[in-house]
């Protein structure tokens, strides 16, 4: 998330909102709406090819799956990660609370 603004925004705008509302289902339409919204907000994103957008959607799903946030790609079931309290405090202390929030904490 620290090196990829698009992924950080996805975590904040889609995953965090789902976890905060106890909605543990990530649907394809959530990902599609996210990219549609970004294309409306930014001309650069709007200029991306469909192939690029498809690749980015796959990368986001893979990152979520590998991190354990997405339990199953087919069902779209999400799970809340348990963040180590020391890590959480450290991130807050250094001003990186946005990353803590993006993972559904605080």
TAPEDA-V102619 format. One record per residue. N is the residue number from 1. RES is the residue in one letter. PSI is psi in radians with two decimals (* if undefined). D_LAST is the distance of its C-alpha to the last C-alpha in Angstrom with 2 decimals. Layout:
BEGIN
N_RES_PSI_D_LAST ; N_RES_PSI_D_LAST
END
This chain:
BEGIN
1_X_-0.55_17.18 ; 2_X_-0.42_18.26 ; 3_X_-0.01_21.83 ; 4_X_1.74_21.75 ; 5_X_-0.69_20.61 ; 6_X_-0.74_21.60 ; 7_X_-0.71_19.42 ; 8_X_-0.79_16.33 ; 9_X_-0.64_17.13 ; 10_X_-0.79_17.74 ; 11_X_-0.73_14.39 ; 12_X_-0.77_12.77 ; 13_X_-0.43_15.50 ; 14_X_-1.08_16.29 ; 15_X_-0.87_14.07 ; 16_X_-0.79_10.62 ; 17_X_-0.67_12.57 ; 18_X_-0.81_14.25 ; 19_X_-0.71_11.45 ; 20_X_-0.52_9.84 ; 21_X_0.17_13.46 ; 22_X_0.60_14.25 ; 23_X_1.77_16.94 ; 24_X_0.68_17.54 ; 25_X_2.03_20.57 ; 26_X_2.05_21.03 ; 27_X_2.77_24.45 ; 28_X_-0.62_26.78 ; 29_X_-0.52_26.79 ; 30_X_-0.75_23.07 ; 31_X_-0.76_23.94 ; 32_X_-0.76_27.18 ; 33_X_-0.65_25.70 ; 34_X_-0.86_23.24 ; 35_X_-0.61_26.26 ; 36_X_-0.76_28.39 ; 37_X_-0.77_25.95 ; 38_X_-0.67_25.82 ; 39_X_-0.59_29.62 ; 40_X_-0.52_29.94 ; 41_X_-0.44_27.82 ; 42_X_2.15_29.49 ; 43_X_-0.58_33.19 ; 44_X_-0.79_32.65 ; 45_X_-0.69_30.53 ; 46_X_-0.45_33.11 ; 47_X_-0.07_35.77 ; 48_X_2.53_34.37 ; 49_X_2.81_36.68 ; 50_X_-0.60_35.84 ; 51_X_-0.73_36.21 ; 52_X_-0.81_33.54 ; 53_X_-0.75_31.06 ; 54_X_-0.76_31.90 ; 55_X_-0.77_31.39 ; 56_X_-0.69_27.95 ; 57_X_-0.75_26.92 ; 58_X_-0.70_28.21 ; 59_X_-0.77_26.45 ; 60_X_-0.80_23.02 ; 61_X_-0.71_23.79 ; 62_X_-0.75_25.03 ; 63_X_-0.75_21.97 ; 64_X_-0.70_19.75 ; 65_X_-0.83_22.38 ; 66_X_-0.50_22.82 ; 67_X_-0.25_19.15 ; 68_X_-0.05_19.01 ; 69_X_-0.68_16.68 ; 70_X_1.99_19.93 ; 71_X_-0.74_21.93 ; 72_X_2.14_25.11 ; 73_X_-0.63_26.26 ; 74_X_-0.73_28.87 ; 75_X_-0.39_26.87 ; 76_X_0.27_23.70 ; 77_X_2.24_21.61 ; 78_X_2.71_17.99 ; 79_X_2.63_16.03 ; 80_X_2.27_12.49 ; 81_X_2.51_12.57 ; 82_X_1.96_11.94 ; 83_X_2.31_10.64 ; 84_X_2.32_12.62 ; 85_X_-0.66_11.07 ; 86_X_-0.73_13.55 ; 87_X_-0.77_12.73 ; 88_X_-0.85_9.02 ; 89_X_-0.73_10.42 ; 90_X_-0.83_13.18 ; 91_X_-0.72_11.51 ; 92_X_-0.77_9.72 ; 93_X_-0.66_13.17 ; 94_X_0.12_15.15 ; 95_X_0.26_13.46 ; 96_X_0.67_12.05 ; 97_X_-0.43_8.45 ; 98_X_-0.60_9.76 ; 99_X_-0.59_10.28 ; 100_X_-0.80_6.92 ; 101_X_-0.68_5.95 ; 102_X_-0.42_9.46 ; 103_X_0.22_9.07 ; 104_X_0.28_6.93 ; 105_X_2.84_3.84 ; 106_X_*_0.00
END
